[in-house]
Amino acid sequence: MNNTAAYILTITSIAERLSDANTLQHSLNSGQFFNAVEIIPSIYWKEESSAIAFLNEFPEHTFTDRYLDTCRKGQICCTLSHINIWRKLLNSDYDGAFVFEDDIYLENPEHLKETIASLSMHEEIDWLRIHLHKSFRDEILQSRADSIFMDDPSIYGFAAYYTSRQGAKKLLSHFQYIDDNIDRIIPILGKTKALNCKTIHQVIVEHHPFVGTEDDLMQRHEIERKSEKLQKSPSTIYASPYLKKDEEFYKFNSARYHARQLNTQGYTVLKGVFEKDSIARSRDQVLAHRELFKNTRPTPSSLHLAGFHRFPELEALHTALATNETILDFLKTTLKGRPVRTIGLSDITINRSQDWHKDLLRGKYRCHLDDKVGYWDLDSGGIYKALLYLQDGASLKILSGSHLKRIPLDSDTFSVPDETSRVTAVPVEAGDVVIMDIRVSHRGSPEEAFQSDECKNNPRILISTVLGRSDSALTKAMEIGNFHRLMDWVERNP
């Protein structure tokens, strides 16, 4: 393995960082270790436009809400910077790449040469730690490894590493739904054998030592005052702020995560869309007008009102759901700015069971969906049900990915999963909204779930409506077909 590159990540707008990167580049070039040594601009958290541009170019990389709620902007941008490196390697002719952050220097050139030579005999290694973090260094250096490479005990640290082409491919596949800091994810991949991770057990590179005063040190984040974290330049990550839910960068990342989950799995959950007091008022409003509902199931407390938006007593509930800014902004992101409209498919259910089905027109109504609609194609959907739960629960079950699998619509039996199917329970809290592709197979609670006195005294209520892309052929077909289905429902339930 002689065809390798070295990539040095640096924040080019910070003079000290760029100077250190140039010095490291000169050192690596002097030793003639690599076929090329390149300085690569980092994606800097103070320049959000570059992060957004990268995510728009590569939408397959998304951050989970759980992570967005706990991370700093610098941690997101650090992850994106390294993903950019892996992509650069795969777009090159190199067999592998050594990646260096700009705050280190080459301590032992001979050890680096030995490492490069040894890697040529270990093509099975996907990822190799080059910088030994001080928190784990003693354990590594005192080991009695038989090889220059050993299993990596480190659980974080990312200043210098090597990745092969096969390692870069694996990393990109695992960095789809990102749920932690990048330097914590890779050790976990190593422990689970998803990635062949090793570490060297000799010192090759070091952080530049801290040479400031006590006053300089006290200006830093408390974590960076610890001996194992102390180095010349302060980390820009710890200087970066935590993300806040009301800022655009958070909303942008969150919407992309949910849009990708919706497109690939057929559903997503928007958390806390409605406040608790709004949920309480909605429950009161529904229960105050039970006389409008029809009993369509064996359980006496089971009630249903199809097309509830038609009733003045309940129309405000539909308006609140169909015009909610969070929902519409999310659908705008999902549909790349194209407008939506409701199609008349609205429901309120109280203690109502529901077996496996799709919300597409089926049975005798499937005649409204001809082959010209092309509703099984990846980009031919664009119709989503918004389900608002007025209590906590996990009654909704979804067959993930089934919105992209063609099945006959003559009967709901074709929606029932088999033993190999991936069925997902969807937990929600009161006020959450599930956005679900109407093509996905799903079910609600079984009939026996509503036999208890608890359900009678504290009914389980679900409000839903369907919004479709205005220019979609499927939207038009569903709107027409649903009108006929609704009229039949009204005739059956006078």
C-alpha positions in Angstrom: 0.0 0.0 0.0 2.2 2.8 -1.3 -0.5 4.9 -2.9 -1.6 7.0 0.0 -2.5 10.7 0.6 -2.4 12.9 3.7 -5.2 15.3 4.3 -4.8 18.1 6.9 -8.0 19.6 8.1 -7.8 23.3 9.1 -10.0 26.3 9.6 -8.5 28.5 6.9 -10.1 31.7 8.4 -8.1 31.4 11.6 -4.5 32.5 10.9 -2.9 30.4 13.7 -4.7 27.3 12.6 -3.7 27.7 9.0 0.0 28.4 10.0 0.1 25.2 12.0 -1.4 23.3 9.0 1.2 24.7 6.6 4.0 23.7 9.0 2.6 20.2 9.3 2.3 20.0 5.5 5.9 21.0 5.1 7.0 18.4 7.6 5.1 15.6 5.9 6.3 16.7 2.4 9.9 16.8 3.6 9.7 13.2 4.8 8.2 12.0 1.4 5.8 9.8 3.3 2.8 10.2 0.9 1.9 10.6 -2.7 0.3 13.9 -1.9 -0.2 16.1 1.2 -3.2 18.4 0.9 -4.7 21.0 3.2 -8.5 20.7 3.3 -10.6 23.6 4.6 -12.8 22.4 7.6 -16.5 23.2 7.6 -16.5 25.9 10.3 -19.4 26.4 12.6 -19.2 30.2 12.3 -19.8 29.8 8.6 -23.2 28.0 8.6 -23.8 28.5 4.9 -20.9 26.0 4.1 -22.5 23.4 6.4 -25.9 23.9 4.9 -24.4 23.7 1.4 -22.7 20.4 2.2 -25.8 18.9 3.7 -27.9 19.9 0.7 -25.3 18.3 -1.6 -25.3 15.1 0.4 -28.7 14.7 2.0 -28.1 11.1 3.0 -26.2 12.4 6.0 -28.6 13.5 8.7 -28.5 14.1 12.5 -31.1 12.7 14.8 -33.2 15.0 17.0 -31.8 13.3 20.1 -28.3 14.4 19.0 -29.4 17.9 17.9 -30.8 18.5 21.4 -27.5 17.8 23.1 -24.7 18.8 20.6 -22.7 21.9 19.8 -22.6 23.5 16.3 -18.8 22.7 16.3 -19.5 19.0 16.8 -21.8 18.9 13.8 -19.3 20.7 11.6 -16.4 18.5 12.8 -18.4 15.5 11.7 -19.2 17.0 8.3 -15.5 17.9 7.8 -14.4 14.3 8.2 -17.3 13.0 6.1 -16.0 15.4 3.4 -12.5 13.8 3.7 -13.9 10.3 3.3 -15.7 11.4 0.2 -12.6 13.0 -1.2 -10.6 9.8 -0.7 -13.3 7.8 -2.6 -13.2 10.3 -5.4 -9.5 9.9 -5.7 -7.2 7.1 -6.9 -5.6 6.6 -3.5 -5.8 3.3 -1.6 -6.1 5.1 1.7 -5.5 8.4 3.5 -3.9 9.6 6.7 -6.0 12.4 8.2 -4.5 15.0 10.5 -6.2 17.9 12.3 -4.2 21.1 12.3 -3.4 21.2 16.0 -0.7 18.4 16.0 2.8 18.0 14.8 5.0 15.1 13.7 6.9 13.8 16.7 8.5 10.6 15.3 9.1 10.3 11.5 10.6 6.8 11.8 7.5 5.5 13.5 5.3 7.0 10.8 7.4 5.2 8.1 7.1 2.0 10.0 3.4 2.3 10.3 2.9 3.1 6.6 5.1 0.0 5.6 3.2 -2.3 8.0 -0.2 -1.2 6.7 0.7 -2.6 3.3 0.6 -6.1 5.0 -2.7 -5.5 6.8 -5.2 -4.6 4.1 -8.0 -5.8 6.4 -7.6 -2.7 8.6 -10.4 -0.2 7.9 -9.4 2.5 10.4 -6.3 3.0 12.4 -5.8 5.5 15.3 -2.5 7.4 14.8 -2.7 9.9 17.6 -2.8 8.4 21.1 -5.1 10.4 23.3 -3.5 11.1 26.7 -6.6 9.6 28.5 -5.8 6.1 27.0 -2.1 6.4 26.1 -0.6 4.6 29.1 -2.9 1.6 28.6 -1.9 1.4 25.0 1.9 2.0 25.5 2.1 -0.6 28.3 0.3 -3.3 26.3 2.2 -6.4 25.2 1.0 -6.4 21.6 2.6 -8.9 19.2 2.1 -6.5 16.3 2.6 -2.9 15.6 -1.2 -2.7 15.6 -3.6 -3.6 18.4 -7.2 -3.4 19.4 -8.1 0.1 20.3 -9.3 0.7 23.9 -10.0 4.4 23.3 -13.5 5.7 23.4 -12.9 9.2 21.9 -10.1 11.2 20.4 -9.7 12.0 16.7 -6.6 14.2 16.0 -5.0 11.8 13.5 -6.0 8.5 11.9 -5.8 6.4 8.8 -8.7 5.1 6.7 -8.6 2.7 3.8 -10.9 3.0 0.8 -13.0 0.1 2.1 -13.0 1.8 5.5 -14.2 5.1 4.0 -17.1 3.2 2.3 -18.1 1.6 5.5 -17.9 4.9 7.4 -20.2 6.7 4.9 -22.7 3.9 5.1 -22.8 4.1 8.9 -22.9 7.9 9.0 -26.5 8.1 7.7 -28.5 8.8 10.9 -25.8 10.5 13.1 -26.6 10.1 16.8 -23.3 11.0 18.6 -20.0 12.8 18.2 -17.9 11.4 15.4 -15.0 10.4 17.7 -17.4 8.3 19.9 -19.1 6.6 17.0 -16.0 5.0 15.4 -14.9 3.2 18.6 -18.4 1.8 18.9 -18.2 0.6 15.3 -14.9 -1.1 16.2 -16.3 -2.8 19.3 -19.3 -4.2 17.3 -17.0 -5.4 14.5 -18.9 -3.2 12.0 -15.5 -1.6 11.3 -12.1 -3.2 11.6 -10.5 -0.6 14.0 -7.0 -0.8 15.4 -4.5 1.6 17.0 -0.8 1.9 16.9 1.1 1.5 20.2 3.8 4.0 19.7 3.9 7.8 19.6 3.9 9.3 16.1 2.2 12.7 16.5 1.6 15.1 19.4 -0.6 18.1 20.2 1.4 21.3 20.2 2.0 22.1 23.9 0.3 24.9 25.7 2.7 27.9 26.2 0.3 30.5 27.5 -0.1 32.1 30.9 -2.5 31.2 33.8 -4.8 34.0 32.7 -4.8 32.6 29.1 -5.8 29.2 30.5 -8.6 30.6 32.6 -10.2 32.0 29.4 -10.8 28.5 28.1 -13.6 26.1 28.6 -13.1 24.1 31.8 -12.7 20.9 30.0 -9.7 22.3 28.1 -7.9 23.1 31.4 -7.5 19.4 32.2 -4.0 18.0 31.7 -5.2 15.4 29.2 -6.9 18.1 27.1 -4.3 20.8 27.4 -2.7 22.0 24.1 -1.5 25.1 22.3 -4.7 26.2 20.5 -8.1 26.1 22.2 -10.7 23.9 20.6 -13.2 25.8 18.4 -15.8 23.0 19.3 -16.0 24.0 22.9 -16.2 27.6 21.9 -19.2 26.9 19.8 -22.8 27.2 21.2 -25.2 24.4 21.7 -28.0 24.3 19.1 -31.3 25.8 20.1 -34.6 24.5 18.7 -35.8 27.9 17.6 -32.8 28.7 15.4 -32.7 28.0 11.7 -29.7 25.7 11.8 -31.5 23.4 14.2 -34.7 23.5 12.1 -32.8 22.8 8.9 -31.0 19.8 10.3 -34.1 18.4 12.1 -36.3 18.8 9.0 -33.8 16.9 6.9 -33.6 14.1 9.3 -37.3 13.7 9.5 -37.7 14.1 5.7 -35.2 11.3 5.1 -36.9 9.0 7.6 -40.2 9.7 6.0 -38.9 8.9 2.5 -37.1 5.8 3.5 -39.3 4.3 6.2 -42.6 5.8 5.3 -43.2 7.7 8.6 -41.6 10.1 11.1 -42.6 11.6 14.4 -42.6 15.4 14.9 -42.2 15.8 18.6 -44.2 18.3 20.8 -46.0 20.0 17.9 -48.9 20.9 20.1 -48.7 22.2 23.7 -50.2 20.2 26.6 -52.9 22.8 27.3 -53.9 22.7 23.6 -54.2 18.9 23.8 -56.4 19.2 26.9 -58.8 21.6 25.1 -58.9 19.4 22.1 -59.9 16.4 24.2 -62.6 18.4 25.8 -63.9 19.6 22.4 -64.0 16.1 21.0 -65.7 14.5 24.0 -68.3 17.4 24.2 -69.6 16.4 20.8 -69.7 12.7 21.0 -73.3 12.8 19.6 -71.8 13.5 16.1 -69.8 10.3 16.1 -70.8 6.8 14.9 -70.2 3.5 16.5 -68.5 1.3 13.8 -66.9 -1.3 16.0 -68.2 -3.9 18.5 -66.9 -2.0 21.5 -69.6 0.4 22.8 -67.1 3.1 23.6 -65.6 3.0 20.1 -66.6 6.0 18.0 -65.6 7.4 14.6 -66.3 10.5 12.6 -65.1 10.5 9.0 -64.7 13.9 7.4 -65.0 15.7 10.7 -63.8 18.9 9.0 -67.4 19.3 7.7 -68.8 19.9 11.1 -68.6 23.5 12.5 -68.3 22.1 16.1 -65.0 20.4 15.2 -63.8 22.3 12.2 -61.3 24.3 14.3 -59.5 21.1 15.2 -59.0 20.4 11.6 -57.8 23.9 10.9 -55.3 23.7 13.8 -53.8 20.5 12.4 -54.0 21.3 8.7 -52.5 24.8 9.0 -49.9 24.1 11.7 -46.7 25.9 10.8 -44.4 23.2 12.0 -46.2 20.5 9.9 -46.4 22.7 6.8 -42.7 23.8 7.0 -41.7 20.2 7.3 -43.8 19.1 4.3 -42.3 22.1 2.4 -38.8 20.7 3.1 -39.9 17.2 2.2 -41.5 18.2 -1.0 -38.7 20.7 -2.0 -41.0 23.7 -1.7 -44.0 22.4 -3.6 -47.4 23.5 -2.1 -49.8 21.1 -0.5 -53.6 20.9 0.0 -55.9 18.9 2.1 -58.0 16.3 0.2 -61.0 15.8 2.4 -59.7 12.7 4.1 -60.0 13.6 7.8 -60.9 11.4 10.8 -61.4 11.5 14.6 -61.5 8.2 16.3 -62.2 7.4 19.9 -61.2 3.9 21.2 -61.3 2.6 17.7 -59.4 -0.5 16.6 -57.8 -0.8 13.2 -56.3 -3.8 11.5 -53.5 -3.8 8.9 -54.2 -1.6 5.8 -53.0 1.2 3.6 -54.7 4.6 3.4 -54.6 4.3 -0.4 -58.0 3.8 -2.1 -58.6 0.1 -2.0 -61.4 -2.5 -2.6 -64.1 -1.1 -4.9 -62.5 2.4 -4.7 -59.2 1.3 -6.2 -60.6 2.0 -9.6 -59.7 5.7 -9.1 -56.0 4.7 -9.0 -55.0 3.6 -12.5 -51.5 2.8 -13.7 -51.0 6.3 -15.1 -50.9 7.6 -11.5 -47.7 5.7 -10.9 -48.2 5.8 -7.2 -45.6 3.1 -6.3 -42.7 5.1 -7.8 -40.2 6.6 -5.3 -41.1 10.2 -6.2 -44.7 9.7 -7.1 -46.2 9.8 -3.6 -46.4 13.2 -2.0 -49.5 12.5 0.1 -49.1 12.3 3.8 -51.4 11.7 6.8 -50.8 13.9 9.8 -51.9 12.0 13.0 -52.3 13.9 16.2 -52.4 11.8 19.4 -54.2 13.3 22.4 -52.5 11.0 24.8 -49.3 9.0 25.2 -49.1 5.6 23.6 -47.5 3.2 21.2 -50.6 1.7 19.4 -49.4 2.6 15.9 -47.6 -0.2 14.1 -45.9 0.4 10.8 -44.3 -1.9 8.2 -41.2 0.2 7.5 -40.5 0.8 3.8 -43.7 -0.8 2.6 -44.7 2.5 0.9 -42.4 1.6 -1.9 -43.5 -2.0 -2.4 -46.3 -2.7 -4.9 -49.1 -4.9 -3.6 -52.7 -5.5 -4.8 -55.2 -3.1 -3.4 -58.2 -5.4 -3.8 -58.2 -6.3 -0.1 -56.5 -5.3 3.1 -55.2 -8.8 3.5 -52.3 -7.9 1.2 -51.1 -5.3 3.7 -50.7 -7.9 6.5 -46.9 -8.5 7.2 -45.3 -11.9 7.1 -42.8 -13.3 9.6 -39.9 -11.7 7.9 -41.4 -8.2 7.8 -39.9 -5.3 9.7 -42.8 -4.1 12.0 -42.1 -1.0 14.0 -44.0 0.2 17.0 -44.2 4.0 17.0 -44.2 5.5 20.6 -45.7 9.0 20.9 -46.5 11.5 23.6 -49.6 13.7 23.7 -49.0 16.5 21.3 -46.7 14.6 18.9 -47.7 14.4 15.3 -46.9 11.4 13.1 -46.4 12.2 9.5 -47.1 9.0 7.5 -46.9 8.3 3.8 -50.4 7.0 2.9 -48.9 4.2 0.9 -47.3 2.6 4.0 -48.9 -0.5 5.6 -49.9 0.2 9.2 -52.3 -0.8 12.0 -53.7 0.5 15.2 -54.8 -1.2 18.4 -56.7 -4.5 18.4 -60.3 -4.5 19.5 -59.6 -6.1 22.9 -57.4 -3.1 23.8 -60.5 -1.0 24.5 -62.4 -3.4 26.8 -61.1 -1.9 30.0 -62.8 0.6 32.2 -59.7 2.8 31.8 -60.4 3.3 28.1 -64.1 4.0 28.9 -63.2 6.6 31.5 -60.2 8.0 29.7 -60.8 7.5 26.0 -57.9 7.2 23.5 -58.4 9.9 20.8 -56.7 10.3 17.5 -57.2 13.2 15.1 -55.9 13.0 11.5 -56.1 14.6 8.1 -54.3 14.1 4.8 -52.3 16.6 2.9 -51.2 16.0 -0.7 -48.8 17.7 -3.1 -50.9 20.0 -5.1 -49.5 19.1 -8.5 -49.5 15.3 -7.8 -51.7 13.0 -9.9 -52.1 10.8 -6.9 -53.5 13.8 -4.9 -56.2 14.4 -7.5 -57.0 10.7 -7.8 -57.2 10.3 -4.0 -59.3 13.4 -3.6 -61.9 12.2 -6.1 -62.0 8.6 -4.8 -62.1 9.7 -1.2 -65.2 11.8 -1.9 -67.1 8.7 -3.1 -65.8 6.7 -0.2 -66.9 9.4 2.3 -70.4 9.6 0.8 -70.7 5.8 1.1 -69.6 6.0 4.8 -72.2 8.7 5.5 -74.9 6.6 3.8 -73.9 3.5 5.9 -73.8 5.6 9.1 -76.8 8.0 9.0 
